[in-house]
């Protein structure tokens, strides 16, 4: 279940980048995708606390990747 939702999020992110979104849109999209997937994985590993940490960490990493790549 986690794998299916993570693959869906990655595909949406790849589509957004490939259609020529602006840097701001890529940054926000990357942060949203990273935050959601980080929260799902963090929840599976560490419960509610893991979801919060994973969500924040994923959002920061996703925003950075979306902005710079």
N, CA, C, O and CB atoms as a CASP TS submission, in Angstrom:
PFRMAT TS
TARGET T0000
AUTHOR 0000-0000-0000
METHOD Language model
MODEL 1
PARENT N/A
ATOM      1  N   UNK     1       0.820  -1.189   0.000  1.00  0.00           N
ATOM      2  CA  UNK     1       0.000   0.000   0.000  1.00  0.00           C
ATOM      3  C   UNK     1       0.868   1.260   0.000  1.00  0.00           C
ATOM      4  O   UNK     1       0.597   2.197  -0.751  1.00  0.00           O
ATOM      5  CB  UNK     1      -0.935  -0.006   1.203  1.00  0.00           C
ATOM      6  N   UNK     2       1.907   1.288   0.833  1.00  0.00           N
ATOM      7  CA  UNK     2       2.798   2.447   0.854  1.00  0.00           C
ATOM      8  C   UNK     2       3.489   2.596  -0.492  1.00  0.00           C
ATOM      9  O   UNK     2       3.644   3.707  -0.998  1.00  0.00           O
ATOM     10  CB  UNK     2       3.842   2.318   1.982  1.00  0.00           C
ATOM     11  N   UNK     3       3.898   1.487  -1.063  1.00  0.00           N
ATOM     12  CA  UNK     3       4.609   1.534  -2.337  1.00  0.00           C
ATOM     13  C   UNK     3       3.728   2.112  -3.436  1.00  0.00           C
ATOM     14  O   UNK     3       4.190   2.926  -4.237  1.00  0.00           O
ATOM     15  CB  UNK     3       5.090   0.139  -2.731  1.00  0.00           C
ATOM     16  N   UNK     4       2.478   1.705  -3.482  1.00  0.00           N
ATOM     17  CA  UNK     4       1.570   2.184  -4.528  1.00  0.00           C
ATOM     18  C   UNK     4       1.348   3.691  -4.416  1.00  0.00           C
ATOM     19  O   UNK     4       1.392   4.392  -5.426  1.00  0.00           O
ATOM     20  CB  UNK     4       0.225   1.447  -4.447  1.00  0.00           C
ATOM     21  N   UNK     5       1.112   4.196  -3.218  1.00  0.00           N
ATOM     22  CA  UNK     5       0.888   5.632  -3.067  1.00  0.00           C
ATOM     23  C   UNK     5       2.166   6.427  -3.324  1.00  0.00           C
ATOM     24  O   UNK     5       2.111   7.525  -3.877  1.00  0.00           O
ATOM     25  CB  UNK     5       0.355   5.939  -1.670  1.00  0.00           C
ATOM     26  N   UNK     6       3.297   5.888  -2.931  1.00  0.00           N
ATOM     27  CA  UNK     6       4.564   6.568  -3.183  1.00  0.00           C
ATOM     28  C   UNK     6       4.861   6.646  -4.677  1.00  0.00           C
ATOM     29  O   UNK     6       5.318   7.679  -5.167  1.00  0.00           O
ATOM     30  CB  UNK     6       5.704   5.854  -2.459  1.00  0.00           C
ATOM     31  N   UNK     7       4.605   5.571  -5.394  1.00  0.00           N
ATOM     32  CA  UNK     7       4.807   5.569  -6.849  1.00  0.00           C
ATOM     33  C   UNK     7       3.882   6.583  -7.507  1.00  0.00           C
ATOM     34  O   UNK     7       4.295   7.286  -8.429  1.00  0.00           O
ATOM     35  CB  UNK     7       4.560   4.157  -7.438  1.00  0.00           C
ATOM     36  N   UNK     8       2.642   6.669  -7.049  1.00  0.00           N
ATOM     37  CA  UNK     8       1.704   7.642  -7.609  1.00  0.00           C
ATOM     38  C   UNK     8       2.195   9.065  -7.395  1.00  0.00           C
ATOM     39  O   UNK     8       2.128   9.890  -8.306  1.00  0.00           O
ATOM     40  CB  UNK     8       0.320   7.468  -6.986  1.00  0.00           C
ATOM     41  N   UNK     9       2.687   9.356  -6.198  1.00  0.00           N
ATOM     42  CA  UNK     9       3.191  10.696  -5.917  1.00  0.00           C
ATOM     43  C   UNK     9       4.410  11.040  -6.763  1.00  0.00           C
ATOM     44  O   UNK     9       4.535  12.163  -7.250  1.00  0.00           O
ATOM     45  CB  UNK     9       3.535  10.823  -4.448  1.00  0.00           C
ATOM     46  N   UNK    10       5.293  10.089  -6.935  1.00  0.00           N
ATOM     47  CA  UNK    10       6.485  10.321  -7.752  1.00  0.00           C
ATOM     48  C   UNK    10       6.102  10.562  -9.205  1.00  0.00           C
ATOM     49  O   UNK    10       6.678  11.430  -9.860  1.00  0.00           O
ATOM     50  CB  UNK    10       7.451   9.130  -7.649  1.00  0.00           C
ATOM     51  N   UNK    11       5.145   9.809  -9.712  1.00  0.00           N
ATOM     52  CA  UNK    11       4.706  10.002 -11.097  1.00  0.00           C
ATOM     53  C   UNK    11       4.083  11.375 -11.302  1.00  0.00           C
ATOM     54  O   UNK    11       4.326  12.021 -12.321  1.00  0.00           O
ATOM     55  CB  UNK    11       3.708   8.919 -11.492  1.00  0.00           C
ATOM     56  N   UNK    12       3.285  11.824 -10.347  1.00  0.00           N
ATOM     57  CA  UNK    12       2.688  13.159 -10.451  1.00  0.00           C
ATOM     58  C   UNK    12       3.779  14.226 -10.439  1.00  0.00           C
ATOM     59  O   UNK    12       3.719  15.188 -11.204  1.00  0.00           O
ATOM     60  CB  UNK    12       1.686  13.401  -9.297  1.00  0.00           C
ATOM     61  N   UNK    13       4.772  14.055  -9.574  1.00  0.00           N
ATOM     62  CA  UNK    13       5.882  15.005  -9.528  1.00  0.00           C
ATOM     63  C   UNK    13       6.679  15.033 -10.816  1.00  0.00           C
ATOM     64  O   UNK    13       7.052  16.102 -11.298  1.00  0.00           O
ATOM     65  CB  UNK    13       6.795  14.674  -8.383  1.00  0.00           C
ATOM     66  N   UNK    14       6.939  13.867 -11.371  1.00  0.00           N
ATOM     67  CA  UNK    14       7.675  13.796 -12.637  1.00  0.00           C
ATOM     68  C   UNK    14       6.884  14.441 -13.764  1.00  0.00           C
ATOM     69  O   UNK    14       7.460  15.099 -14.630  1.00  0.00           O
ATOM     70  CB  UNK    14       7.999  12.341 -12.990  1.00  0.00           C
ATOM     71  N   UNK    15       5.586  14.259 -13.759  1.00  0.00           N
ATOM     72  CA  UNK    15       4.737  14.876 -14.774  1.00  0.00           C
ATOM     73  C   UNK    15       4.781  16.395 -14.648  1.00  0.00           C
ATOM     74  O   UNK    15       4.871  17.098 -15.654  1.00  0.00           O
ATOM     75  CB  UNK    15       3.288  14.368 -14.652  1.00  0.00           C
ATOM     76  N   UNK    16       4.718  16.901 -13.427  1.00  0.00           N
ATOM     77  CA  UNK    16       4.748  18.350 -13.221  1.00  0.00           C
ATOM     78  C   UNK    16       6.056  18.954 -13.714  1.00  0.00           C
ATOM     79  O   UNK    16       6.060  20.025 -14.320  1.00  0.00           O
ATOM     80  CB  UNK    16       4.546  18.681 -11.742  1.00  0.00           C
ATOM     81  N   UNK    17       7.149  18.280 -13.461  1.00  0.00           N
ATOM     82  CA  UNK    17       8.450  18.787 -13.906  1.00  0.00           C
ATOM     83  C   UNK    17       8.564  18.723 -15.421  1.00  0.00           C
ATOM     84  O   UNK    17       9.123  19.629 -16.038  1.00  0.00           O
ATOM     85  CB  UNK    17       9.592  17.990 -13.258  1.00  0.00           C
ATOM     86  N   UNK    18       8.044  17.671 -16.022  1.00  0.00           N
ATOM     87  CA  UNK    18       8.216  17.479 -17.460  1.00  0.00           C
ATOM     88  C   UNK    18       7.355  18.409 -18.301  1.00  0.00           C
ATOM     89  O   UNK    18       7.674  18.624 -19.470  1.00  0.00           O
ATOM     90  CB  UNK    18       7.908  16.062 -17.819  1.00  0.00           C
ATOM     91  N   UNK    19       6.281  18.967 -17.763  1.00  0.00           N
ATOM     92  CA  UNK    19       5.421  19.834 -18.563  1.00  0.00           C
ATOM     93  C   UNK    19       5.814  21.305 -18.481  1.00  0.00           C
ATOM     94  O   UNK    19       5.107  22.159 -19.017  1.00  0.00           O
ATOM     95  CB  UNK    19       3.992  19.674 -18.125  1.00  0.00           C
ATOM     96  N   UNK    20       6.912  21.611 -17.830  1.00  0.00           N
ATOM     97  CA  UNK    20       7.418  22.975 -17.844  1.00  0.00           C
ATOM     98  C   UNK    20       6.849  23.881 -16.773  1.00  0.00           C
ATOM     99  O   UNK    20       6.545  25.039 -17.058  1.00  0.00           O
ATOM    100  CB  UNK    20       7.152  23.571 -19.151  1.00  0.00           C
ATOM    101  N   UNK    21       6.698  23.408 -15.575  1.00  0.00           N
ATOM    102  CA  UNK    21       6.220  24.237 -14.474  1.00  0.00           C
ATOM    103  C   UNK    21       7.296  25.249 -14.075  1.00  0.00           C
ATOM    104  O   UNK    21       8.482  25.044 -14.332  1.00  0.00           O
ATOM    105  CB  UNK    21       5.821  23.360 -13.263  1.00  0.00           C
ATOM    106  N   UNK    22       6.864  26.337 -13.446  1.00  0.00           N
ATOM    107  CA  UNK    22       7.822  27.333 -12.972  1.00  0.00           C
ATOM    108  C   UNK    22       8.603  26.788 -11.780  1.00  0.00           C
ATOM    109  O   UNK    22       8.246  25.759 -11.207  1.00  0.00           O
ATOM    110  CB  UNK    22       7.101  28.644 -12.590  1.00  0.00           C
ATOM    111  N   UNK    23       9.656  27.481 -11.421  1.00  0.00           N
ATOM    112  CA  UNK    23      10.484  27.052 -10.285  1.00  0.00           C
ATOM    113  C   UNK    23       9.660  27.039  -8.998  1.00  0.00           C
ATOM    114  O   UNK    23       9.802  26.126  -8.185  1.00  0.00           O
ATOM    115  CB  UNK    23      11.714  27.981 -10.123  1.00  0.00           C
ATOM    116  N   UNK    24       8.808  28.032  -8.807  1.00  0.00           N
ATOM    117  CA  UNK    24       7.968  28.071  -7.606  1.00  0.00           C
ATOM    118  C   UNK    24       7.013  26.890  -7.574  1.00  0.00           C
ATOM    119  O   UNK    24       6.833  26.268  -6.527  1.00  0.00           O
ATOM    120  CB  UNK    24       7.179  29.383  -7.541  1.00  0.00           C
ATOM    121  N   UNK    25       6.406  26.576  -8.698  1.00  0.00           N
ATOM    122  CA  UNK    25       5.494  25.436  -8.758  1.00  0.00           C
ATOM    123  C   UNK    25       6.226  24.131  -8.490  1.00  0.00           C
ATOM    124  O   UNK    25       5.700  23.256  -7.803  1.00  0.00           O
ATOM    125  CB  UNK    25       4.802  25.376 -10.116  1.00  0.00           C
ATOM    126  N   UNK    26       7.426  23.992  -9.020  1.00  0.00           N
ATOM    127  CA  UNK    26       8.206  22.775  -8.761  1.00  0.00           C
ATOM    128  C   UNK    26       8.596  22.682  -7.294  1.00  0.00           C
ATOM    129  O   UNK    26       8.582  21.597  -6.713  1.00  0.00           O
ATOM    130  CB  UNK    26       9.464  22.742  -9.641  1.00  0.00           C
ATOM    131  N   UNK    27       8.949  23.825  -6.687  1.00  0.00           N
ATOM    132  CA  UNK    27       9.320  23.828  -5.274  1.00  0.00           C
ATOM    133  C   UNK    27       8.140  23.410  -4.410  1.00  0.00           C
ATOM    134  O   UNK    27       8.277  22.552  -3.538  1.00  0.00           O
ATOM    135  CB  UNK    27       9.825  25.214  -4.849  1.00  0.00           C
ATOM    136  N   UNK    28       6.985  24.012  -4.648  1.00  0.00           N
ATOM    137  CA  UNK    28       5.794  23.675  -3.862  1.00  0.00           C
ATOM    138  C   UNK    28       5.345  22.245  -4.115  1.00  0.00           C
ATOM    139  O   UNK    28       4.950  21.539  -3.187  1.00  0.00           O
ATOM    140  CB  UNK    28       4.656  24.639  -4.183  1.00  0.00           C
ATOM    141  N   UNK    29       5.404  21.821  -5.364  1.00  0.00           N
ATOM    142  CA  UNK    29       5.037  20.439  -5.688  1.00  0.00           C
ATOM    143  C   UNK    29       5.973  19.436  -5.047  1.00  0.00           C
ATOM    144  O   UNK    29       5.533  18.415  -4.518  1.00  0.00           O
ATOM    145  CB  UNK    29       5.027  20.237  -7.187  1.00  0.00           C
ATOM    146  N   UNK    30       7.266  19.725  -5.094  1.00  0.00           N
ATOM    147  CA  UNK    30       8.242  18.843  -4.456  1.00  0.00           C
ATOM    148  C   UNK    30       8.044  18.769  -2.956  1.00  0.00           C
ATOM    149  O   UNK    30       8.155  17.696  -2.362  1.00  0.00           O
ATOM    150  CB  UNK    30       9.646  19.307  -4.761  1.00  0.00           C
ATOM    151  N   UNK    31       7.749  19.918  -2.337  1.00  0.00           N
ATOM    152  CA  UNK    31       7.511  19.933  -0.894  1.00  0.00           C
ATOM    153  C   UNK    31       6.257  19.145  -0.539  1.00  0.00           C
ATOM    154  O   UNK    31       6.243  18.421   0.456  1.00  0.00           O
ATOM    155  CB  UNK    31       7.388  21.371  -0.387  1.00  0.00           C
ATOM    156  N   UNK    32       5.209  19.279  -1.340  1.00  0.00           N
ATOM    157  CA  UNK    32       3.973  18.536  -1.069  1.00  0.00           C
ATOM    158  C   UNK    32       4.185  17.037  -1.221  1.00  0.00           C
ATOM    159  O   UNK    32       3.755  16.251  -0.378  1.00  0.00           O
ATOM    160  CB  UNK    32       2.855  19.001  -2.004  1.00  0.00           C
ATOM    161  N   UNK    33       4.843  16.653  -2.289  1.00  0.00           N
ATOM    162  CA  UNK    33       5.089  15.226  -2.525  1.00  0.00           C
ATOM    163  C   UNK    33       6.027  14.662  -1.464  1.00  0.00           C
ATOM    164  O   UNK    33       5.777  13.583  -0.926  1.00  0.00           O
ATOM    165  CB  UNK    33       5.682  15.002  -3.930  1.00  0.00           C
ATOM    166  N   UNK    34       7.100  15.381  -1.162  1.00  0.00           N
ATOM    167  CA  UNK    34       8.043  14.923  -0.144  1.00  0.00           C
ATOM    168  C   UNK    34       7.413  14.849   1.234  1.00  0.00           C
ATOM    169  O   UNK    34       7.658  13.902   1.981  1.00  0.00           O
ATOM    170  CB  UNK    34       9.243  15.834  -0.102  1.00  0.00           C
ATOM    171  N   UNK    35       6.605  15.838   1.575  1.00  0.00           N
ATOM    172  CA  UNK    35       5.949  15.839   2.879  1.00  0.00           C
ATOM    173  C   UNK    35       4.961  14.710   3.036  1.00  0.00           C
ATOM    174  O   UNK    35       4.915  14.055   4.077  1.00  0.00           O
ATOM    175  CB  UNK    35       5.252  17.142   3.103  1.00  0.00           C
ATOM    176  N   UNK    36       4.164  14.479   1.999  1.00  0.00           N
ATOM    177  CA  UNK    36       3.174  13.398   2.068  1.00  0.00           C
ATOM    178  C   UNK    36       3.838  12.034   2.141  1.00  0.00           C
ATOM    179  O   UNK    36       3.469  11.200   2.967  1.00  0.00           O
ATOM    180  CB  UNK    36       2.243  13.454   0.862  1.00  0.00           C
ATOM    181  N   UNK    37       4.807  11.810   1.283  1.00  0.00           N
ATOM    182  CA  UNK    37       5.462  10.497   1.291  1.00  0.00           C
ATOM    183  C   UNK    37       6.296  10.309   2.555  1.00  0.00           C
ATOM    184  O   UNK    37       6.355   9.201   3.089  1.00  0.00           O
ATOM    185  CB  UNK    37       6.349  10.331   0.045  1.00  0.00           C
ATOM    186  N   UNK    38       6.939  11.362   3.041  1.00  0.00           N
ATOM    187  CA  UNK    38       7.695  11.270   4.288  1.00  0.00           C
ATOM    188  C   UNK    38       6.800  10.969   5.473  1.00  0.00           C
ATOM    189  O   UNK    38       7.181  10.207   6.361  1.00  0.00           O
ATOM    190  CB  UNK    38       8.453  12.553   4.536  1.00  0.00           C
ATOM    191  N   UNK    39       5.609  11.560   5.497  1.00  0.00           N
ATOM    192  CA  UNK    39       4.671  11.299   6.588  1.00  0.00           C
ATOM    193  C   UNK    39       4.172   9.864   6.563  1.00  0.00           C
ATOM    194  O   UNK    39       4.039   9.234   7.613  1.00  0.00           O
ATOM    195  CB  UNK    39       3.491  12.258   6.512  1.00  0.00           C
ATOM    196  N   UNK    40       3.898   9.347   5.386  1.00  0.00           N
ATOM    197  CA  UNK    40       3.422   7.962   5.268  1.00  0.00           C
ATOM    198  C   UNK    40       4.502   6.991   5.728  1.00  0.00           C
ATOM    199  O   UNK    40       4.229   6.071   6.499  1.00  0.00           O
ATOM    200  CB  UNK    40       3.006   7.646   3.812  1.00  0.00           C
ATOM    201  N   UNK    41       5.706   7.195   5.262  1.00  0.00           N
ATOM    202  CA  UNK    41       6.801   6.297   5.638  1.00  0.00           C
ATOM    203  C   UNK    41       7.134   6.454   7.121  1.00  0.00           C
ATOM    204  O   UNK    41       7.354   5.460   7.814  1.00  0.00           O
ATOM    205  CB  UNK    41       8.053   6.575   4.776  1.00  0.00           C
ATOM    206  N   UNK    42       7.172   7.694   7.613  1.00  0.00           N
ATOM    207  CA  UNK    42       7.454   7.926   9.025  1.00  0.00           C
ATOM    208  C   UNK    42       6.409   7.315   9.933  1.00  0.00           C
ATOM    209  O   UNK    42       6.742   6.794  10.997  1.00  0.00           O
ATOM    210  CB  UNK    42       7.554   9.396   9.296  1.00  0.00           C
ATOM    211  N   UNK    43       5.145   7.372   9.529  1.00  0.00           N
ATOM    212  CA  UNK    43       4.072   6.767  10.317  1.00  0.00           C
ATOM    213  C   UNK    43       4.219   5.257  10.367  1.00  0.00           C
ATOM    214  O   UNK    43       3.995   4.638  11.407  1.00  0.00           O
ATOM    215  CB  UNK    43       2.706   7.142   9.742  1.00  0.00           C
ATOM    216  N   UNK    44       4.594   4.669   9.249  1.00  0.00           N
ATOM    217  CA  UNK    44       4.762   3.216   9.210  1.00  0.00           C
ATOM    218  C   UNK    44       5.925   2.769  10.089  1.00  0.00           C
ATOM    219  O   UNK    44       5.879   1.693  10.684  1.00  0.00           O
ATOM    220  CB  UNK    44       4.982   2.743   7.772  1.00  0.00           C
ATOM    221  N   UNK    45       6.957   3.586  10.169  1.00  0.00           N
ATOM    222  CA  UNK    45       8.143   3.212  10.935  1.00  0.00           C
ATOM    223  C   UNK    45       8.001   3.585  12.408  1.00  0.00           C
ATOM    224  O   UNK    45       8.299   2.770  13.281  1.00  0.00           O
ATOM    225  CB  UNK    45       9.381   3.880  10.347  1.00  0.00           C
ATOM    226  N   UNK    46       7.551   4.805  12.695  1.00  0.00           N
ATOM    227  CA  UNK    46       7.593   5.280  14.073  1.00  0.00           C
ATOM    228  C   UNK    46       6.303   5.808  14.649  1.00  0.00           C
ATOM    229  O   UNK    46       6.331   6.478  15.682  1.00  0.00           O
ATOM    230  CB  UNK    46       8.580   6.315  14.174  1.00  0.00           C
ATOM    231  N   UNK    47       5.166   5.534  14.023  1.00  0.00           N
ATOM    232  CA  UNK    47       3.898   6.025  14.554  1.00  0.00           C
ATOM    233  C   UNK    47       3.717   7.514  14.305  1.00  0.00           C
ATOM    234  O   UNK    47       4.254   8.069  13.346  1.00  0.00           O
ATOM    235  CB  UNK    47       3.808   5.738  16.038  1.00  0.00           C
ATOM    236  N   UNK    48       2.945   8.156  15.191  1.00  0.00           N
ATOM    237  CA  UNK    48       2.600   9.565  14.998  1.00  0.00           C
ATOM    238  C   UNK    48       3.828  10.473  15.010  1.00  0.00           C
ATOM    239  O   UNK    48       3.943  11.368  14.173  1.00  0.00           O
ATOM    240  CB  UNK    48       1.628  10.009  16.071  1.00  0.00           C
ATOM    241  N   UNK    49       4.732  10.253  15.942  1.00  0.00           N
ATOM    242  CA  UNK    49       5.954  11.064  15.982  1.00  0.00           C
ATOM    243  C   UNK    49       6.786  10.905  14.730  1.00  0.00           C
ATOM    244  O   UNK    49       7.363  11.871  14.230  1.00  0.00           O
ATOM    245  CB  UNK    49       6.787  10.699  17.188  1.00  0.00           C
ATOM    246  N   UNK    50       6.847   9.688  14.224  1.00  0.00           N
ATOM    247  CA  UNK    50       7.580   9.441  12.984  1.00  0.00           C
ATOM    248  C   UNK    50       6.935  10.121  11.798  1.00  0.00           C
ATOM    249  O   UNK    50       7.625  10.567  10.880  1.00  0.00           O
ATOM    250  CB  UNK    50       7.682   7.961  12.723  1.00  0.00           C
ATOM    251  N   UNK    51       5.601  10.204  11.811  1.00  0.00           N
ATOM    252  CA  UNK    51       4.895  10.869  10.719  1.00  0.00           C
ATOM    253  C   UNK    51       5.217  12.359  10.689  1.00  0.00           C
ATOM    254  O   UNK    51       5.395  12.940   9.618  1.00  0.00           O
ATOM    255  CB  UNK    51       3.383  10.658  10.852  1.00  0.00           C
ATOM    256  N   UNK    52       5.290  12.971  11.862  1.00  0.00           N
ATOM    257  CA  UNK    52       5.602  14.405  11.923  1.00  0.00           C
ATOM    258  C   UNK    52       7.029  14.658  11.442  1.00  0.00           C
ATOM    259  O   UNK    52       7.265  15.531  10.607  1.00  0.00           O
ATOM    260  CB  UNK    52       5.417  14.944  13.363  1.00  0.00           C
ATOM    261  N   UNK    53       7.965  13.899  11.970  1.00  0.00           N
ATOM    262  CA  UNK    53       9.372  14.069  11.577  1.00  0.00           C
ATOM    263  C   UNK    53       9.559  13.754  10.098  1.00  0.00           C
ATOM    264  O   UNK    53      10.235  14.496   9.386  1.00  0.00           O
ATOM    265  CB  UNK    53      10.288  13.166  12.431  1.00  0.00           C
ATOM    266  N   UNK    54       8.965  12.657   9.633  1.00  0.00           N
ATOM    267  CA  UNK    54       9.077  12.284   8.225  1.00  0.00           C
ATOM    268  C   UNK    54       8.437  13.300   7.305  1.00  0.00           C
ATOM    269  O   UNK    54       8.961  13.587   6.229  1.00  0.00           O
ATOM    270  CB  UNK    54       8.454  10.938   7.996  1.00  0.00           C
ATOM    271  N   UNK    55       7.298  13.849   7.722  1.00  0.00           N
ATOM    272  CA  UNK    55       6.617  14.851   6.908  1.00  0.00           C
ATOM    273  C   UNK    55       7.426  16.123   6.755  1.00  0.00           C
ATOM    274  O   UNK    55       7.545  16.662   5.655  1.00  0.00           O
ATOM    275  CB  UNK    55       5.280  15.177   7.505  1.00  0.00           C
ATOM    276  N   UNK    56       7.984  16.603   7.860  1.00  0.00           N
ATOM    277  CA  UNK    56       8.792  17.829   7.804  1.00  0.00           C
ATOM    278  C   UNK    56      10.072  17.592   7.005  1.00  0.00           C
ATOM    279  O   UNK    56      10.429  18.390   6.138  1.00  0.00           O
ATOM    280  CB  UNK    56       9.139  18.318   9.230  1.00  0.00           C
ATOM    281  N   UNK    57      10.750  16.501   7.300  1.00  0.00           N
ATOM    282  CA  UNK    57      11.984  16.189   6.569  1.00  0.00           C
ATOM    283  C   UNK    57      11.737  15.976   5.090  1.00  0.00           C
ATOM    284  O   UNK    57      12.509  16.442   4.252  1.00  0.00           O
ATOM    285  CB  UNK    57      12.640  14.958   7.151  1.00  0.00           C
ATOM    286  N   UNK    58      10.662  15.273   4.769  1.00  0.00           N
ATOM    287  CA  UNK    58      10.326  15.037   3.366  1.00  0.00           C
ATOM    288  C   UNK    58       9.963  16.314   2.635  1.00  0.00           C
ATOM    289  O   UNK    58      10.312  16.485   1.467  1.00  0.00           O
ATOM    290  CB  UNK    58       9.187  14.060   3.264  1.00  0.00           C
ATOM    291  N   UNK    59       9.260  17.218   3.318  1.00  0.00           N
ATOM    292  CA  UNK    59       8.882  18.485   2.694  1.00  0.00           C
ATOM    293  C   UNK    59      10.106  19.343   2.395  1.00  0.00           C
ATOM    294  O   UNK    59      10.198  19.954   1.330  1.00  0.00           O
ATOM    295  CB  UNK    59       7.915  19.252   3.594  1.00  0.00           C
ATOM    296  N   UNK    60      11.039  19.385   3.332  1.00  0.00           N
ATOM    297  CA  UNK    60      12.266  20.169   3.116  1.00  0.00           C
ATOM    298  C   UNK    60      13.071  19.587   1.958  1.00  0.00           C
ATOM    299  O   UNK    60      13.500  20.313   1.061  1.00  0.00           O
ATOM    300  CB  UNK    60      13.130  20.203   4.404  1.00  0.00           C
ATOM    301  N   UNK    61      13.269  18.280   1.986  1.00  0.00           N
ATOM    302  CA  UNK    61      14.044  17.640   0.916  1.00  0.00           C
ATOM    303  C   UNK    61      13.338  17.761  -0.428  1.00  0.00           C
ATOM    304  O   UNK    61      13.976  18.067  -1.436  1.00  0.00           O
ATOM    305  CB  UNK    61      14.289  16.165   1.243  1.00  0.00           C
ATOM    306  N   UNK    62      12.031  17.524  -0.454  1.00  0.00           N
ATOM    307  CA  UNK    62      11.281  17.621  -1.703  1.00  0.00           C
ATOM    308  C   UNK    62      11.274  19.024  -2.273  1.00  0.00           C
ATOM    309  O   UNK    62      11.383  19.204  -3.485  1.00  0.00           O
ATOM    310  CB  UNK    62       9.869  17.163  -1.492  1.00  0.00           C
ATOM    311  N   UNK    63      11.147  20.021  -1.407  1.00  0.00           N
ATOM    312  CA  UNK    63      11.198  21.410  -1.864  1.00  0.00           C
ATOM    313  C   UNK    63      12.547  21.769  -2.453  1.00  0.00           C
ATOM    314  O   UNK    63      12.622  22.451  -3.474  1.00  0.00           O
ATOM    315  CB  UNK    63      10.877  22.347  -0.725  1.00  0.00           C
ATOM    316  N   UNK    64      13.612  21.313  -1.813  1.00  0.00           N
ATOM    317  CA  UNK    64      14.963  21.579  -2.316  1.00  0.00           C
ATOM    318  C   UNK    64      15.182  20.916  -3.673  1.00  0.00           C
ATOM    319  O   UNK    64      15.703  21.536  -4.600  1.00  0.00           O
ATOM    320  CB  UNK    64      16.017  21.084  -1.311  1.00  0.00           C
ATOM    321  N   UNK    65      14.784  19.663  -3.779  1.00  0.00           N
ATOM    322  CA  UNK    65      14.962  18.933  -5.040  1.00  0.00           C
ATOM    323  C   UNK    65      14.108  19.549  -6.139  1.00  0.00           C
ATOM    324  O   UNK    65      14.577  19.727  -7.263  1.00  0.00           O
ATOM    325  CB  UNK    65      14.604  17.444  -4.864  1.00  0.00           C
ATOM    326  N   UNK    66      12.856  19.877  -5.822  1.00  0.00           N
ATOM    327  CA  UNK    66      11.986  20.497  -6.819  1.00  0.00           C
ATOM    328  C   UNK    66      12.510  21.835  -7.305  1.00  0.00           C
ATOM    329  O   UNK    66      12.375  22.168  -8.482  1.00  0.00           O
ATOM    330  CB  UNK    66      10.607  20.676  -6.255  1.00  0.00           C
ATOM    331  N   UNK    67      13.104  22.598  -6.412  1.00  0.00           N
ATOM    332  CA  UNK    67      13.611  23.922  -6.783  1.00  0.00           C
ATOM    333  C   UNK    67      14.872  23.845  -7.630  1.00  0.00           C
ATOM    334  O   UNK    67      15.035  24.619  -8.573  1.00  0.00           O
ATOM    335  CB  UNK    67      13.887  24.738  -5.540  1.00  0.00           C
ATOM    336  N   UNK    68      15.752  22.928  -7.306  1.00  0.00           N
ATOM    337  CA  UNK    68      17.067  22.906  -7.938  1.00  0.00           C
ATOM    338  C   UNK    68      17.220  21.919  -9.084  1.00  0.00           C
ATOM    339  O   UNK    68      18.215  21.983  -9.807  1.00  0.00           O
ATOM    340  CB  UNK    68      18.080  22.604  -6.922  1.00  0.00           C
ATOM    341  N   UNK    69      16.282  21.021  -9.275  1.00  0.00           N
ATOM    342  CA  UNK    69      16.460  20.023 -10.330  1.00  0.00           C
ATOM    343  C   UNK    69      15.281  19.956 -11.200  1.00  0.00           C
ATOM    344  O   UNK    69      15.255  19.168 -12.145  1.00  0.00           O
ATOM    345  CB  UNK    69      16.734  18.678  -9.766  1.00  0.00           C
TER
END
